[in-house]
C-alpha cells in the first residue's frame, strides 16, 4: 500500500510569498532615525530655551515658567561686580566665548536660576541715565521702560537697565526716569543681574541688567512711587541688546552735538549727564532708590503647646539659693499673654516682604511736603523684659509714601514706612548657658513650629549650619546635612533657610563658614514662616555674648 500520496491533496498549491527584507530594513532605519532625531531634538529644545524657536515650543507645551520675583534673602548665589570688573570680564572674551556666555546668562534668567553653574553676576556702582524709552511689542521685554546709562567712574562701560512694569505705571516712570538721574546700585539692597553683554565697535562694553527683586522705586527729590512686575513672557526674536546700534549711535551723536553747542555758547567745556570731568565723582543731587513698604503684622493668639518627650529645655540662669530663690523660680516662666506687644514690635522692625533692610529711606529734609511722623508711645507691660521694650522702641517711624492710582492706596491711619539699610539693633545678650528658660529644638522640629507657632514661649534653635550669605548685621544660613540625608531627603535642610540678625557691634560669620550651635549657645527664634512652595524661613537673632 502506497502511503506517500493522499487522495485529497490538491495538485496546484498557492505559491508562498517572499518577505521583502530590504523594505523592512529601510523602514526600521527610518524609525530609528526618527527616534534619534526626536531624542536629540528634545535635548536641543529643553537644554537651549534661550533660542527663540525652543522658547516658543516650550511655551506651547507649558514647560516653561515666567520670570519670578525674588526676595533679597532668597536671591541666587552670585558675585557683585563694579563697572571696572564688568569691563575687564567681558572685554577679553572672543566672539565665540562671548556668545556662549550670553546664551548661559539668558538661559539662567529664563529658568529662574534653577540650574546655575557658578555664580550669577550682579551689578553694583553708580550710573547716570543718558536716554530712556518705552518698551513695546518689538522688544524682548514688551512692557516697561529701559534706561541707557553710563558708569560714572568708568566711561568704557554702558548699561541698559530694564524696568519691567505694567502699562498703568508708565506715565509716572517716564516722569521719574529722566536724563541725568543717577542710579546707585548697592549689594545691600539691589539685585540687578546681568543677562547680556555686547562689545561695541569702538571697544566699549554694553551690558543689559534687570532687577530680580522687581521692587518699588522713587527718587530722593520728588514724589511718587512706581512698582515693577516680572514679565509674563519674553519676545526673544526681537534680539539683544534693547538699544540697537543705530538708535544708540543717534543718541550719542545727539549728546555730542548738545555738548559742543553748550561749549561754544559758554566758551568752556560743559559736562554732560553721566560724564564727570574730575577724578572723584561729585555727589548726586538726585538719585533713584528702591523702597519697600513695611507690612504691619497682627498678633495671633495661639494656645500653649505641651512639650514633646524628645524636646529638651535650655539651661536657665542659675538662681540664688534660699527662700528668695524659690520665689523667683515660681515667677520666672513668662505667661503666654504678656509677650504680645514685644513680639508685635519685633515683627514690625523686620519687614515681612524682605527680612533684610533693602533700601535707604530718604531723609525728611528731602521731602519737605511730607509730615514727619512721631513714634507712638510704647507702654511697658508688667512682667516684660527691658530688652523687649528696647526692641519695640527701635521700630522705624512711619512715613506715608504716595503710590500710583492703579496700586492699592494705604487706608487712612495705616502706617506705611520705608525700609532702612541702617543695620544692627540692640537687645540683651547672655553668657553661654545663662539665657532665660525656653524650649530647645533642632532643625527637624521647625515645621512643627511653623504649623503651631511660637505660642508665646521662648524657643531656641541648635544645630550645624553653613553660611550662604553674610551682610553688615545679618546672615543667611542653611542646615548642614549629611550625604545620607541628602540622598534620602531627611531633615528638610534644602528647603530651610535661617535668617540671623546680629546686635550692633557684632561681626557675622563669613560666607561659606560652618556654624555650630548647641544647648549652651543657641539662637533665639523670633518667627517661622512657610511659603507656598514648602520653603521654611526661620528668623532668629543672636543672644549670646562673644567668647
FENZIDA-V148228 format. One record per pair of residues at least 24 apart in sequence whose C-alpha atoms are under 8 Angstrom apart, sorted by the first residue. I is the first residue (numbers start at 1). GAP is how many residues later the second one is. D is the distance in whole Angstrom. If there is no record, write none. Layout:
BEGIN
i=I gap=GAP d=D
i=I gap=GAP d=D
END
This chain:
BEGIN
i=48 gap=59 d=7
i=49 gap=58 d=6
i=49 gap=61 d=7
i=50 gap=53 d=6
i=50 gap=56 d=6
i=50 gap=57 d=5
i=50 gap=60 d=7
i=50 gap=186 d=8
i=51 gap=185 d=7
i=52 gap=183 d=8
i=52 gap=184 d=5
i=52 gap=185 d=6
i=55 gap=181 d=8
i=64 gap=47 d=8
i=65 gap=45 d=8
i=65 gap=46 d=7
i=66 gap=44 d=7
i=66 gap=164 d=8
i=66 gap=165 d=7
i=66 gap=166 d=5
i=66 gap=167 d=6
i=67 gap=42 d=7
i=67 gap=43 d=6
i=67 gap=44 d=8
i=67 gap=45 d=6
i=67 gap=163 d=6
i=67 gap=164 d=6
i=67 gap=165 d=7
i=67 gap=166 d=8
i=68 gap=44 d=7
i=68 gap=144 d=8
i=68 gap=162 d=6
i=69 gap=143 d=6
i=69 gap=144 d=6
i=69 gap=145 d=6
i=69 gap=160 d=8
i=69 gap=161 d=6
i=70 gap=142 d=6
i=70 gap=143 d=5
i=70 gap=144 d=8
i=71 gap=142 d=6
i=71 gap=282 d=7
i=71 gap=283 d=6
i=72 gap=117 d=7
i=72 gap=118 d=8
i=72 gap=119 d=7
i=72 gap=141 d=7
i=72 gap=282 d=6
i=72 gap=283 d=8
i=72 gap=284 d=7
i=72 gap=286 d=7
i=73 gap=281 d=7
i=73 gap=282 d=7
i=73 gap=283 d=7
i=73 gap=396 d=8
i=73 gap=403 d=7
i=73 gap=426 d=8
i=75 gap=116 d=8
i=75 gap=137 d=8
i=76 gap=37 d=7
i=76 gap=44 d=7
i=77 gap=42 d=6
i=77 gap=43 d=6
i=77 gap=391 d=8
i=78 gap=40 d=8
i=78 gap=41 d=4
i=78 gap=42 d=4
i=78 gap=43 d=6
i=78 gap=44 d=7
i=79 gap=40 d=6
i=79 gap=41 d=6
i=79 gap=42 d=5
i=79 gap=43 d=6
i=80 gap=41 d=6
i=80 gap=42 d=5
i=80 gap=43 d=6
i=80 gap=44 d=6
i=80 gap=107 d=7
i=81 gap=40 d=7
i=81 gap=41 d=6
i=81 gap=42 d=5
i=81 gap=43 d=6
i=82 gap=41 d=6
i=82 gap=42 d=5
i=82 gap=43 d=5
i=83 gap=40 d=8
i=83 gap=41 d=7
i=83 gap=42 d=7
i=83 gap=68 d=6
i=83 gap=70 d=8
i=83 gap=71 d=6
i=83 gap=74 d=6
i=84 gap=70 d=7
i=84 gap=73 d=8
i=86 gap=71 d=8
i=87 gap=69 d=7
i=87 gap=70 d=6
i=87 gap=118 d=6
i=90 gap=107 d=7
i=90 gap=109 d=8
i=90 gap=115 d=7
i=91 gap=108 d=7
i=91 gap=112 d=8
i=91 gap=113 d=8
i=91 gap=114 d=7
i=98 gap=99 d=8
i=102 gap=93 d=7
i=102 gap=94 d=5
i=102 gap=95 d=6
i=105 gap=89 d=7
i=105 gap=90 d=5
i=105 gap=91 d=6
i=106 gap=89 d=5
i=106 gap=90 d=7
i=109 gap=86 d=7
i=120 gap=73 d=7
i=120 gap=74 d=8
i=121 gap=72 d=6
i=121 gap=73 d=6
i=122 gap=69 d=6
i=122 gap=70 d=5
i=122 gap=71 d=5
i=122 gap=72 d=6
i=123 gap=62 d=7
i=123 gap=68 d=7
i=123 gap=69 d=6
i=123 gap=70 d=6
i=123 gap=71 d=7
i=123 gap=86 d=8
i=124 gap=60 d=7
i=124 gap=61 d=5
i=124 gap=62 d=5
i=124 gap=63 d=6
i=125 gap=26 d=8
i=125 gap=59 d=6
i=125 gap=60 d=5
i=125 gap=61 d=7
i=126 gap=25 d=6
i=126 gap=26 d=6
i=126 gap=27 d=8
i=126 gap=56 d=7
i=126 gap=57 d=6
i=126 gap=58 d=5
i=126 gap=59 d=6
i=127 gap=24 d=4
i=127 gap=25 d=5
i=127 gap=55 d=6
i=127 gap=56 d=5
i=127 gap=57 d=6
i=127 gap=147 d=7
i=128 gap=24 d=6
i=128 gap=51 d=8
i=128 gap=52 d=6
i=128 gap=53 d=6
i=128 gap=54 d=4
i=128 gap=55 d=6
i=128 gap=145 d=6
i=128 gap=146 d=4
i=129 gap=48 d=8
i=129 gap=49 d=7
i=129 gap=50 d=5
i=129 gap=51 d=5
i=129 gap=52 d=6
i=129 gap=53 d=6
i=129 gap=54 d=7
i=129 gap=144 d=7
i=129 gap=145 d=7
i=130 gap=49 d=5
i=130 gap=50 d=6
i=130 gap=143 d=6
i=130 gap=144 d=7
i=131 gap=47 d=8
i=131 gap=48 d=6
i=131 gap=120 d=7
i=132 gap=45 d=7
i=132 gap=46 d=7
i=132 gap=47 d=7
i=134 gap=36 d=8
i=137 gap=98 d=8
i=138 gap=97 d=8
i=138 gap=100 d=6
i=139 gap=96 d=6
i=139 gap=99 d=5
i=139 gap=100 d=8
i=139 gap=103 d=6
i=140 gap=94 d=5
i=140 gap=95 d=4
i=140 gap=96 d=5
i=140 gap=97 d=7
i=140 gap=98 d=6
i=140 gap=99 d=7
i=140 gap=100 d=8
i=140 gap=102 d=7
i=141 gap=90 d=7
i=141 gap=92 d=8
i=141 gap=93 d=6
i=141 gap=94 d=6
i=142 gap=89 d=8
i=142 gap=92 d=7
i=142 gap=93 d=7
i=143 gap=24 d=7
i=143 gap=88 d=8
i=144 gap=26 d=6
i=145 gap=25 d=7
i=145 gap=28 d=7
i=145 gap=29 d=8
i=146 gap=96 d=8
i=147 gap=30 d=8
i=148 gap=95 d=8
i=149 gap=125 d=7
i=150 gap=124 d=6
i=150 gap=125 d=8
i=151 gap=123 d=7
i=152 gap=122 d=6
i=152 gap=123 d=6
i=152 gap=124 d=7
i=152 gap=129 d=7
i=153 gap=123 d=8
i=153 gap=127 d=8
i=153 gap=128 d=7
i=155 gap=120 d=7
i=156 gap=47 d=8
i=156 gap=48 d=5
i=156 gap=49 d=6
i=157 gap=47 d=6
i=157 gap=48 d=5
i=157 gap=49 d=6
i=157 gap=50 d=8
i=158 gap=46 d=8
i=158 gap=47 d=6
i=158 gap=48 d=4
i=158 gap=49 d=6
i=159 gap=47 d=5
i=159 gap=48 d=5
i=159 gap=49 d=6
i=159 gap=50 d=7
i=160 gap=46 d=7
i=160 gap=47 d=6
i=160 gap=48 d=5
i=160 gap=49 d=6
i=160 gap=82 d=8
i=160 gap=83 d=8
i=161 gap=47 d=6
i=161 gap=48 d=5
i=161 gap=49 d=6
i=162 gap=46 d=7
i=162 gap=47 d=6
i=162 gap=48 d=5
i=162 gap=49 d=7
i=163 gap=47 d=7
i=163 gap=48 d=7
i=163 gap=51 d=8
i=163 gap=65 d=6
i=164 gap=50 d=8
i=164 gap=64 d=6
i=164 gap=65 d=6
i=164 gap=66 d=6
i=164 gap=67 d=6
i=165 gap=62 d=7
i=165 gap=63 d=5
i=165 gap=64 d=5
i=165 gap=65 d=7
i=165 gap=66 d=8
i=166 gap=62 d=7
i=166 gap=63 d=7
i=168 gap=238 d=7
i=169 gap=57 d=6
i=169 gap=58 d=7
i=169 gap=235 d=7
i=169 gap=237 d=8
i=172 gap=52 d=7
i=172 gap=53 d=8
i=172 gap=54 d=7
i=172 gap=232 d=8
i=173 gap=53 d=7
i=176 gap=42 d=7
i=176 gap=43 d=7
i=179 gap=94 d=7
i=180 gap=92 d=8
i=180 gap=93 d=5
i=180 gap=94 d=7
i=181 gap=92 d=8
i=181 gap=105 d=6
i=181 gap=106 d=6
i=181 gap=107 d=7
i=182 gap=92 d=8
i=182 gap=102 d=7
i=182 gap=104 d=7
i=182 gap=105 d=5
i=182 gap=106 d=6
i=183 gap=104 d=6
i=183 gap=105 d=5
i=183 gap=106 d=7
i=184 gap=103 d=7
i=184 gap=104 d=7
i=184 gap=105 d=7
i=188 gap=169 d=8
i=188 gap=170 d=6
i=188 gap=171 d=8
i=188 gap=233 d=7
i=188 gap=283 d=7
i=189 gap=101 d=8
i=189 gap=167 d=8
i=189 gap=168 d=7
i=189 gap=169 d=4
i=189 gap=170 d=5
i=189 gap=232 d=8
i=190 gap=100 d=8
i=190 gap=168 d=7
i=190 gap=169 d=8
i=196 gap=44 d=7
i=196 gap=45 d=7
i=198 gap=43 d=7
i=208 gap=33 d=7
i=215 gap=75 d=7
i=215 gap=76 d=7
i=215 gap=77 d=7
i=216 gap=74 d=6
i=216 gap=75 d=5
i=216 gap=76 d=6
i=217 gap=71 d=7
i=217 gap=72 d=6
i=217 gap=73 d=4
i=217 gap=74 d=6
i=218 gap=70 d=6
i=218 gap=71 d=6
i=218 gap=72 d=6
i=218 gap=73 d=7
i=219 gap=67 d=7
i=219 gap=68 d=5
i=219 gap=69 d=5
i=219 gap=70 d=6
i=220 gap=66 d=6
i=220 gap=67 d=6
i=220 gap=68 d=7
i=220 gap=69 d=7
i=220 gap=142 d=6
i=220 gap=146 d=6
i=220 gap=147 d=8
i=221 gap=65 d=6
i=221 gap=66 d=8
i=221 gap=145 d=6
i=221 gap=146 d=7
i=222 gap=145 d=7
i=223 gap=144 d=8
i=223 gap=179 d=7
i=224 gap=177 d=7
i=224 gap=178 d=5
i=224 gap=179 d=6
i=224 gap=180 d=7
i=225 gap=176 d=7
i=225 gap=177 d=6
i=225 gap=178 d=5
i=225 gap=179 d=7
i=226 gap=177 d=7
i=226 gap=178 d=7
i=289 gap=70 d=7
i=289 gap=71 d=7
i=290 gap=68 d=8
i=290 gap=69 d=5
i=290 gap=70 d=8
i=291 gap=67 d=7
i=291 gap=68 d=5
i=291 gap=69 d=7
i=291 gap=70 d=7
i=291 gap=127 d=6
i=291 gap=128 d=6
i=292 gap=61 d=8
i=292 gap=66 d=7
i=292 gap=67 d=7
i=292 gap=125 d=8
i=292 gap=126 d=6
i=292 gap=127 d=6
i=293 gap=58 d=8
i=293 gap=123 d=6
i=293 gap=124 d=6
i=293 gap=125 d=6
i=293 gap=126 d=7
i=294 gap=54 d=7
i=294 gap=57 d=5
i=294 gap=58 d=7
i=294 gap=59 d=7
i=294 gap=122 d=6
i=294 gap=123 d=5
i=294 gap=124 d=7
i=294 gap=125 d=7
i=295 gap=53 d=8
i=295 gap=56 d=6
i=295 gap=57 d=6
i=295 gap=58 d=8
i=295 gap=121 d=7
i=296 gap=52 d=6
i=296 gap=119 d=8
i=297 gap=47 d=7
i=297 gap=50 d=7
i=297 gap=51 d=7
i=298 gap=46 d=7
i=299 gap=41 d=7
i=299 gap=44 d=8
i=299 gap=45 d=6
i=301 gap=154 d=7
i=302 gap=150 d=8
i=302 gap=151 d=7
i=302 gap=153 d=5
i=302 gap=154 d=8
i=303 gap=33 d=8
i=303 gap=152 d=6
i=304 gap=32 d=7
i=304 gap=151 d=5
i=304 gap=152 d=7
i=304 gap=153 d=8
i=305 gap=147 d=8
i=305 gap=150 d=7
i=311 gap=128 d=7
i=311 gap=129 d=7
i=311 gap=130 d=6
i=312 gap=127 d=6
i=312 gap=128 d=5
i=312 gap=129 d=7
i=313 gap=124 d=7
i=313 gap=125 d=6
i=313 gap=126 d=5
i=313 gap=127 d=5
i=314 gap=119 d=8
i=314 gap=121 d=8
i=314 gap=123 d=6
i=314 gap=124 d=6
i=314 gap=125 d=6
i=314 gap=126 d=6
i=314 gap=146 d=8
i=314 gap=205 d=6
i=314 gap=206 d=8
i=315 gap=118 d=6
i=315 gap=119 d=7
i=315 gap=120 d=7
i=315 gap=121 d=8
i=315 gap=122 d=7
i=315 gap=204 d=7
i=315 gap=205 d=7
i=316 gap=117 d=7
i=316 gap=118 d=6
i=316 gap=119 d=6
i=316 gap=120 d=5
i=316 gap=121 d=5
i=316 gap=122 d=8
i=317 gap=116 d=7
i=317 gap=117 d=4
i=317 gap=118 d=6
i=317 gap=119 d=6
i=317 gap=120 d=7
i=318 gap=116 d=7
i=332 gap=105 d=8
i=333 gap=104 d=7
i=334 gap=49 d=8
i=334 gap=123 d=7
i=335 gap=121 d=8
i=336 gap=119 d=7
i=336 gap=120 d=5
i=336 gap=121 d=7
i=337 gap=119 d=7
i=338 gap=43 d=7
i=338 gap=44 d=8
i=338 gap=45 d=7
i=338 gap=46 d=7
i=339 gap=45 d=7
i=339 gap=117 d=6
i=340 gap=116 d=7
i=342 gap=46 d=5
i=342 gap=47 d=6
i=342 gap=49 d=7
i=342 gap=50 d=6
i=343 gap=183 d=8
i=345 gap=46 d=7
i=345 gap=47 d=5
i=345 gap=48 d=8
i=345 gap=50 d=7
i=346 gap=42 d=8
i=346 gap=45 d=6
i=346 gap=46 d=6
i=346 gap=49 d=8
i=346 gap=180 d=8
i=347 gap=180 d=8
i=348 gap=47 d=7
i=349 gap=43 d=8
i=349 gap=45 d=7
i=349 gap=46 d=5
i=349 gap=47 d=7
i=351 gap=68 d=7
i=355 gap=144 d=8
i=356 gap=118 d=7
i=357 gap=62 d=6
i=357 gap=63 d=6
i=357 gap=64 d=5
i=357 gap=65 d=7
i=357 gap=66 d=7
i=358 gap=61 d=7
i=358 gap=62 d=7
i=358 gap=63 d=6
i=359 gap=59 d=8
i=359 gap=60 d=6
i=359 gap=61 d=5
i=359 gap=62 d=6
i=360 gap=58 d=8
i=360 gap=59 d=7
i=360 gap=60 d=5
i=360 gap=61 d=5
i=360 gap=62 d=8
i=361 gap=57 d=6
i=361 gap=58 d=6
i=361 gap=59 d=5
i=361 gap=60 d=8
i=370 gap=29 d=8
i=370 gap=30 d=8
i=371 gap=28 d=8
i=372 gap=27 d=7
i=373 gap=24 d=6
i=373 gap=25 d=6
i=373 gap=26 d=6
i=374 gap=24 d=8
i=387 gap=39 d=8
i=387 gap=40 d=5
i=387 gap=41 d=5
i=388 gap=39 d=7
i=390 gap=36 d=7
i=390 gap=37 d=7
i=391 gap=34 d=7
i=391 gap=35 d=7
i=391 gap=36 d=6
i=394 gap=31 d=7
i=423 gap=49 d=7
i=423 gap=50 d=6
i=423 gap=81 d=7
i=424 gap=48 d=8
i=424 gap=49 d=5
i=424 gap=77 d=8
i=424 gap=78 d=6
i=424 gap=79 d=5
i=424 gap=80 d=4
i=424 gap=81 d=7
i=425 gap=77 d=7
i=425 gap=78 d=5
i=425 gap=79 d=5
i=426 gap=77 d=5
i=426 gap=78 d=6
i=427 gap=76 d=7
i=427 gap=116 d=8
i=428 gap=115 d=7
i=429 gap=113 d=8
i=429 gap=114 d=4
i=429 gap=115 d=5
i=429 gap=116 d=6
i=430 gap=113 d=6
i=430 gap=114 d=5
i=430 gap=115 d=5
i=431 gap=113 d=6
i=431 gap=114 d=5
i=431 gap=115 d=8
i=432 gap=88 d=5
i=432 gap=89 d=5
i=432 gap=112 d=6
i=432 gap=113 d=7
i=433 gap=86 d=7
i=433 gap=87 d=4
i=433 gap=88 d=7
i=435 gap=108 d=8
i=435 gap=109 d=8
i=440 gap=79 d=7
i=443 gap=36 d=7
i=443 gap=48 d=7
i=443 gap=50 d=8
i=444 gap=47 d=5
i=444 gap=48 d=7
i=446 gap=82 d=8
i=447 gap=89 d=8
i=449 gap=79 d=7
i=450 gap=78 d=5
i=450 gap=79 d=6
i=450 gap=80 d=6
i=450 gap=86 d=8
i=453 gap=75 d=7
i=454 gap=73 d=8
i=458 gap=66 d=7
i=458 gap=67 d=8
i=459 gap=65 d=6
i=459 gap=66 d=6
i=460 gap=62 d=6
i=460 gap=63 d=5
i=460 gap=64 d=5
i=460 gap=65 d=6
i=461 gap=56 d=8
i=461 gap=61 d=5
i=461 gap=62 d=5
i=461 gap=63 d=6
i=461 gap=64 d=7
i=462 gap=54 d=8
i=462 gap=55 d=5
i=462 gap=56 d=5
i=462 gap=57 d=7
i=462 gap=59 d=8
i=462 gap=60 d=5
i=462 gap=61 d=7
i=463 gap=53 d=6
i=463 gap=54 d=5
i=463 gap=55 d=6
i=464 gap=50 d=7
i=464 gap=51 d=6
i=464 gap=52 d=4
i=464 gap=53 d=6
i=465 gap=49 d=6
i=465 gap=50 d=5
i=465 gap=51 d=6
i=466 gap=46 d=6
i=466 gap=47 d=6
i=466 gap=48 d=5
i=466 gap=49 d=6
i=467 gap=42 d=7
i=467 gap=43 d=7
i=467 gap=44 d=5
i=467 gap=45 d=5
i=467 gap=46 d=5
i=467 gap=47 d=6
i=467 gap=48 d=7
i=468 gap=43 d=6
i=468 gap=44 d=6
i=469 gap=41 d=8
i=469 gap=42 d=5
i=469 gap=43 d=8
i=470 gap=38 d=6
i=470 gap=39 d=7
i=470 gap=40 d=6
i=470 gap=41 d=6
i=471 gap=37 d=7
i=472 gap=35 d=7
i=472 gap=36 d=7
i=473 gap=28 d=6
i=473 gap=29 d=5
i=473 gap=30 d=7
i=473 gap=31 d=7
i=473 gap=33 d=7
i=473 gap=34 d=7
i=473 gap=35 d=6
i=474 gap=25 d=7
i=474 gap=26 d=6
i=474 gap=27 d=5
i=474 gap=28 d=6
i=474 gap=34 d=7
i=475 gap=24 d=6
i=475 gap=25 d=5
i=475 gap=26 d=7
i=475 gap=33 d=6
i=475 gap=34 d=7
i=476 gap=24 d=6
i=495 gap=39 d=7
i=495 gap=40 d=5
i=495 gap=41 d=6
i=496 gap=39 d=6
i=496 gap=40 d=5
i=496 gap=41 d=6
i=496 gap=42 d=7
i=497 gap=38 d=8
i=497 gap=39 d=6
i=497 gap=40 d=5
i=497 gap=41 d=6
i=498 gap=39 d=6
i=498 gap=40 d=5
i=498 gap=41 d=6
i=498 gap=42 d=7
i=499 gap=38 d=7
i=499 gap=39 d=6
i=499 gap=40 d=5
i=499 gap=41 d=6
i=500 gap=39 d=6
i=500 gap=40 d=5
i=500 gap=41 d=5
i=500 gap=42 d=7
i=501 gap=38 d=8
i=501 gap=39 d=6
i=501 gap=40 d=5
i=501 gap=41 d=6
i=502 gap=39 d=6
i=502 gap=40 d=5
i=503 gap=39 d=7
END
